[in-house]
Amino acid sequence: MLVAITGSNGFIGDYLCKYLTNFGYKIRRIQREKGKNVFLINNLENNNDWKSILSGVDVVIHCASKVHSFQNSKEAINNYESINVLATERIAKEAAKLNIKKLIFLSTVKVYGEKTLPNHPFNNKTKFSPKDLYSKSKCRAEDVLRDVSKKYGLKIVIIRIPLVYGPLVGANFLNFIKLVNLNIPLPFGKIQNKRSIIFVGNLADFIRKCIASKKALNKTFVVSDYNPVSTKDLARLIAKGLNKNIVIFKLPLRILKLFGLITNNKQKINRLIESLEVDPRETFNCINWVPPYSTQQGVNITVNWFKREKVKKKK
């Protein structure tokens, strides 16, 4: 079976290519960076020759997208529309014309909003309430896919994912590892939140299951590691992987929030304090799947990569 993966040079896409190859799938890499045996595209927003790119493919996994931006300019809005919505529509229509068996689309749990209330996790039936340009564009892309599926018969699978971590992770998760690695006391003792995350190995295995399972056809899923974690629990999991004895003390949340306001890091502090939880049980039951990695195992693999990278930089 030939699987085409857009964004195959990215954090998720590259891991997925290697993972599926180990299970005997043939992979067609579609990406913006030059590489061996890849289909090179300049930009998603360009009218690429998707007929040639997707010819002979059995399944498309659309990972590529414009991710988070703090700009709200007209240019940013247009970029989200052209990259995340219109390009997705072109790929889907061409896939339908070529009678490709299935298109799997990576969306985000943030189509539901930025935070959850206690004991009210997001699930497959939660109503949309996107807050930023990225999540709004993912909502529109999902609508486009459903429309193409209805009109042309393309089988689709939509996967709404939370924060993904693993080797080569960047941004906030990498910064959090670096913070714990400093081995300084951390002020997270008062935080009682729940945040759902997913190890990239679990996500790749779930996608593998969706490729093979007929039960996944035309379904939308929320997916995560088996259980959510609090900020302080995640710090402890990382510290355990780093073999460090971490000290977590109790600082009033209002002081944390004030610190975020003063340092212009309000959003980052809010993410540390607030919950963003999903309930993946319906997803697990639908296709009879359980994450193969525990969060501690996933964190350990990620931390081991981090330690190797530190050693490389010293040489």
VOGU-3710 file (C-alpha; in Angstrom, 3 decimals, decimal comma):
1> mlvaitgsng> 0,000/0,000/0,000  1,317/3,429/-0,985  0,744/6,206/1,569  1,363/9,850/0,684  2,232/12,137/3,584  2,222/15,917/3,266  4,554/17,827/5,553  6,760/14,749/5,670  9,805/16,716/6,818  7,970/18,075/9,876
11> figdylckyl> 8,043/16,794/13,450  4,938/14,595/13,073  5,287/13,837/9,369  8,865/12,591/9,537  8,167/10,327/12,526  5,071/8,980/10,777  6,996/8,174/7,596  9,571/6,143/9,521  6,946/4,468/11,713  4,753/3,322/8,817
21> tnfgykirri> 7,795/2,142/6,857  8,581/-0,215/9,730  5,114/-1,746/9,250  5,705/-2,415/5,563  3,951/0,605/4,038  5,447/2,320/1,015  5,722/6,046/1,645  5,556/9,004/-0,714  7,039/12,004/1,039  5,546/15,379/0,054
31> qrekgknvfl> 7,396/18,355/1,477  8,956/21,782/0,892  12,542/20,718/1,669  14,724/18,848/-0,787  15,488/15,255/0,053  15,950/11,781/-1,346  12,827/10,256/-2,937  10,529/13,175/-2,099  7,926/15,084/-4,079  9,013/18,688/-3,681
41> innlennndw> 6,394/21,429/-3,432  7,273/25,091/-3,055  4,300/26,109/-0,952  0,947/24,556/-0,111  -0,855/27,712/-1,219  0,496/27,320/-4,768  -1,615/25,437/-7,256  0,625/22,374/-7,226  0,156/19,517/-9,696  -1,609/17,281/-7,193
51> ksilsgvdvv> -2,658/14,889/-9,940  0,970/13,935/-10,585  1,906/14,068/-6,918  -0,917/11,767/-5,808  -1,028/9,425/-8,793  -0,958/5,773/-7,710  -1,478/6,588/-4,036  -3,833/4,512/-1,862  -4,064/6,747/1,240  -3,251/10,417/1,815
61> ihcaskvhsf> -2,281/11,699/5,274  -2,452/15,488/5,303  -0,139/16,730/8,060  1,112/19,948/6,472  -0,426/23,230/7,598  0,311/26,741/8,743  0,602/26,514/12,504  0,157/29,052/15,288  0,860/32,713/14,623  0,344/35,639/16,943
71> qnskeainny> -0,437/37,976/14,057  -3,990/38,950/13,185  -3,214/40,940/10,077  -5,107/40,607/6,818  -2,068/38,856/5,340  -2,052/36,297/8,184  -5,768/35,631/7,707  -5,256/35,109/3,973  -2,317/32,773/4,606  -4,358/30,568/6,927
81> esinvlater> -7,160/30,469/4,375  -4,947/29,620/1,403  -2,696/27,126/3,191  -4,996/25,383/5,673  -8,314/25,574/3,839  -7,959/26,017/0,076  -4,927/23,727/-0,270  -6,752/21,047/1,743  -9,715/21,395/-0,620  -7,510/21,001/-3,718
91> iakeaaklni> -5,817/17,922/-2,297  -9,144/16,359/-1,326  -10,759/16,998/-4,731  -7,788/15,525/-6,562  -7,789/12,521/-4,227  -11,462/11,981/-5,035  -10,822/12,197/-8,796  -8,017/9,644/-8,493  -10,256/7,278/-6,480  -7,847/7,314/-3,544
101> kkliflstvk> -9,202/5,053/-0,830  -8,914/7,406/2,137  -7,725/10,840/3,238  -6,647/11,263/6,870  -6,569/14,858/8,093  -4,793/16,116/11,205  -6,890/18,786/12,896  -6,682/20,169/16,440  -8,662/19,856/19,685  -8,572/23,659/19,762
111> vygektlpnh> -11,500/23,710/17,348  -13,457/23,286/20,603  -11,740/26,152/22,417  -8,636/26,995/24,409  -9,547/25,506/27,787  -11,908/23,145/29,573  -13,776/23,404/32,835  -13,276/20,820/35,612  -14,973/17,495/34,763  -16,025/18,801/31,326
121> pfnnktkfsp> -13,446/17,438/28,864  -13,868/17,887/25,138  -15,125/14,835/23,235  -16,193/13,914/19,712  -19,554/15,627/20,198  -18,386/18,953/21,676  -19,498/22,010/19,697  -16,954/24,159/17,892  -15,690/27,282/19,641  -12,323/28,170/18,039
131> kdlyskskcr> -10,575/31,263/19,363  -7,584/31,919/17,089  -6,875/32,020/13,354  -5,233/28,593/13,367  -8,126/26,722/14,974  -10,698/28,656/12,921  -8,900/27,650/9,725  -8,899/24,014/10,871  -12,667/24,232/11,408  -13,142/25,487/7,860
141> aedvlrdvsk> -10,812/22,806/6,503  -12,885/20,131/8,235  -16,052/21,590/6,683  -14,414/21,566/3,257  -13,427/17,916/3,644  -16,911/16,889/4,676  -18,317/18,755/1,672  -15,883/17,050/-0,730  -16,662/13,695/0,867  -20,398/14,227/0,427
151> kyglkiviir> -20,155/15,457/-3,178  -17,483/13,124/-4,534  -17,546/10,096/-2,231  -14,041/10,529/-0,826  -13,606/8,589/2,415  -12,130/10,821/5,103  -10,859/10,484/8,665  -10,440/13,606/10,810  -8,176/13,377/13,857  -8,262/16,221/16,382
161> iplvygplvg> -5,034/16,207/18,327  -3,804/17,999/21,476  -0,168/18,958/22,116  2,123/16,356/20,540  5,504/15,548/22,087  8,383/13,260/21,251  11,894/13,334/19,752  12,525/16,545/17,750  9,708/18,357/19,568  10,126/22,125/19,740
171> anflnfiklv> 8,336/25,175/21,104  6,664/25,034/24,518  7,273/21,366/25,321  10,995/21,643/24,605  11,160/24,806/26,705  9,430/22,961/29,543  12,038/20,186/29,413  14,790/22,820/29,512  13,136/24,447/32,521  12,936/21,172/34,462
181> nlniplpfgk> 16,508/20,377/33,444  17,708/23,517/35,242  16,920/21,638/38,465  15,563/24,740/40,183  12,491/24,862/42,457  9,335/25,276/40,367  6,207/27,178/41,531  3,575/24,700/40,298  2,292/23,318/43,602  -1,018/25,215/43,521
191> iqnkrsiifv> -1,888/24,239/39,955  -4,687/21,645/39,808  -5,230/21,458/36,057  -5,594/18,595/33,568  -4,041/18,773/30,128  -4,305/16,070/27,487  -1,189/15,409/25,432  -0,136/12,689/23,025  3,205/11,038/22,398  4,066/11,105/18,692
201> gnladfirkc> 4,490/7,316/18,777  0,910/6,938/20,020  -0,357/9,298/17,331  1,522/7,406/14,624  0,107/4,105/15,842  -3,421/5,539/15,919  -3,012/6,753/12,334  -1,755/3,296/11,358  -4,910/1,845/12,877  -7,056/4,342/10,937
211> iaskkalnkt> -5,378/3,329/7,681  -6,317/-0,295/8,231  -9,704/-0,001/9,951  -12,955/0,283/7,995  -14,584/1,468/11,236  -12,627/4,715/10,943  -14,136/5,684/7,584  -15,842/9,098/7,614  -15,319/9,406/11,363  -13,962/12,279/13,440
221> fvvsdynpvs> -11,865/11,439/16,476  -10,304/13,137/19,457  -7,199/11,276/20,543  -4,629/11,568/23,320  -2,477/9,546/25,677  -4,544/7,371/27,984  -4,774/9,925/30,823  -4,335/13,699/31,083  -1,578/15,185/33,245  -1,304/18,276/35,416
231> tkdlarliak> 1,519/20,750/34,953  3,219/19,595/38,154  2,788/15,914/37,233  4,338/16,533/33,812  7,253/18,289/35,497  7,724/15,223/37,718  7,554/12,825/34,751  10,218/14,835/32,937  12,375/15,081/36,065  12,153/11,304/36,480
241> glnknivifk> 13,316/10,831/32,895  16,188/13,249/33,546  17,062/11,483/36,822  16,642/14,720/38,751  15,090/15,310/42,169  12,686/18,128/41,495  11,325/20,530/44,122  7,838/21,933/43,497  6,592/24,630/45,852  3,230/26,320/46,217
251> lplrilklfg> 2,987/29,813/44,788  -0,442/31,528/44,693  -1,890/31,437/41,190  -2,504/35,176/41,254  1,260/35,709/41,602  1,920/33,423/38,628  -0,650/35,320/36,578  0,844/38,667/37,597  4,287/37,420/36,592  2,891/36,449/33,176
261> litnnkqkin> 1,318/39,882/32,759  4,478/41,765/33,758  6,751/39,665/31,511  4,329/39,690/28,565  3,901/35,915/28,893  0,225/35,862/29,814  -0,699/33,155/27,297  2,157/30,877/28,341  1,261/31,174/32,027  -2,410/30,531/31,242
271> rlieslevdp> -1,444/27,308/29,474  0,464/26,229/32,581  -2,520/26,953/34,830  -5,623/26,144/32,776  -7,002/22,761/31,738  -7,322/21,496/28,193  -8,638/17,969/28,536  -10,187/15,572/26,053  -12,061/12,344/26,635  -10,760/9,824/24,066
281> retfncinwv> -12,700/6,789/25,334  -15,206/6,821/22,468  -12,287/6,965/20,033  -10,528/4,040/21,709  -13,689/1,937/21,683  -14,683/2,763/18,103  -11,644/1,164/16,500  -10,553/-1,033/19,416  -7,306/0,820/20,035  -5,240/1,535/23,139
291> ppystqqgvn> -2,130/3,786/23,160  0,922/1,483/23,062  3,033/3,936/25,077  2,311/5,296/28,544  2,963/9,005/29,085  6,007/8,173/31,224  7,402/5,980/28,424  6,776/8,728/25,878  8,378/11,346/28,118  11,387/9,081/28,717
301> itvnwfkrek> 11,925/8,649/24,965  11,621/12,407/24,469  13,979/13,208/27,335  16,544/10,685/26,099  16,517/12,460/22,724  16,963/15,786/24,555  19,980/14,432/26,451  21,559/13,093/23,254  21,120/16,477/21,577  22,819/18,183/24,530
311> vkkkk> 25,810/15,869/24,202  26,048/16,547/20,436  26,089/20,312/20,983  28,939/20,013/23,472  31,137/18,192/20,957
//
